[in-house]
Amino acid sequence: MLQNFFVLSGEQIELAKDEIISISKSYDSNTEHESESRLVITKSNASFEKIVKRAAFVKVAGNISSVFDDVNKIELEIPRPDAFACRTINLSSKKVDGVALEREAGAILKKKWSSKVSLSNPSLTVYLILTDTKRYIGYSDMPVEPKRPEKIFKYPHELEWKLARCMVNLSSLREGQTLCDPFCGTGTILLEAESMGIHSVGIDFDEKMCNISEKNLVQNGYESRIINSSFDYIQKIKDDIDAVVTDVPYGTASRSSASPKKLIQDFISILPKKKRLVMVYKKGMDIDELGKAKKYEVYRHKSLTRVIAVR
Ligand SMILES: C[S@@+](CC[C@H](N)C(=O)[O-])C[C@H]1O[C@@H](n2cnc3c(N)ncnc32)[C@H](O)[C@@H]1O
């Protein structure tokens, strides 16, 4: 079983932790995890490479090799790299001379491996990760660079891509499964899903938004189905989808008389109960039907705090 580490970027910490855990569990339901500060450690058969390609809020990730007390006694039993660099990540509450630590570790590993030290182009980076309770040695030969879709057609009030991506990941879907966004707007959620190999179906009652979504998807070579209809069309395709991930309207649309809260109620009432729902809405529009959902608040600006609910 692999032990992986993920250092979070620092945005939306709770969401970010759960995102890592959801992705890991989608590949290995027996994934175990622990976290401290901005560090998440998983024990899982899912490799960190798979997870880091998807996660929205990860800064650095890799394998954990061991824990250490004394840097002079570090052990790293992996094949010799051509060139390596050591990096300190201090997540503890104490000040640490990170450069000195990197130099000490670097000297020991250079002797052991007879490899070059290259800070600009290492084939392997060794991480010395310090928290208040432990010191870990981790390593990675892969930069954190998720494959991102291009979005050429934009529109006001679209969802930020990181939230959209994180929401797709909280649905615990894997490549080849299908999600539906029944309020798809410009297609932000659909694009993020497709970029991770998850099929997507979009619905929007506004033809203009459907056209924008379609163009954004075609631009990236994705073949999602876009349906110009009201959200209740989802009942007709419920057997073809594995989860619903969506960003519901925040105000009353000009062509609809329903209040946003009523619209959410109507929407939830027709959803297939057994399928995972990840929904973002404006704080204050909570409805009883979402009582058991796990909720995360995301502050945007003083008049907009969003809630992401996962049910
Ligand atoms: C908050 S926006 C979604 C924005 C989208 N996440 C994005 O990033 O572009 C909500 C969308 O729901 C659509 N909409 C509103 N009422 C609807 C209904 N009854 N059925 C389907 N779509 C609806 C609107 O046209 C709008 O595009």
The ligand as a Gaussian input file, in Angstrom:
#p B3LYP/6-31G(d) Opt

LIG

0 1
 C      -25.621000      30.009000     -11.620000
 S      -25.869000      29.763000     -13.336000
 C      -24.761000      28.463000     -13.706000
 C      -23.413000      29.002000     -14.064000
 C      -22.453000      27.916000     -14.452000
 N      -22.053000      27.099000     -13.323000
 C      -21.217000      28.515000     -15.110000
 O      -20.104000      28.405000     -14.561000
 O      -21.361000      29.128000     -16.167000
 C      -27.426000      28.984000     -13.392000
 C      -27.911000      28.593000     -14.780000
 O      -29.182000      27.975000     -14.596000
 C      -29.987000      28.258000     -15.728000
 N      -31.389000      28.073000     -15.299000
 C      -32.162000      28.869000     -14.506000
 N      -33.363000      28.320000     -14.283000
 C      -33.357000      27.122000     -14.937000
 C      -34.296000      26.063000     -15.078000
 N      -35.495000      26.150000     -14.509000
 N      -33.924000      24.965000     -15.778000
 C      -32.707000      24.886000     -16.359000
 N      -31.793000      25.875000     -16.307000
 C      -32.104000      26.970000     -15.588000
 C      -29.615000      29.683000     -16.112000
 O      -29.876000      29.916000     -17.483000
 C      -28.114000      29.731000     -15.768000
 O      -27.346000      29.484000     -16.911000

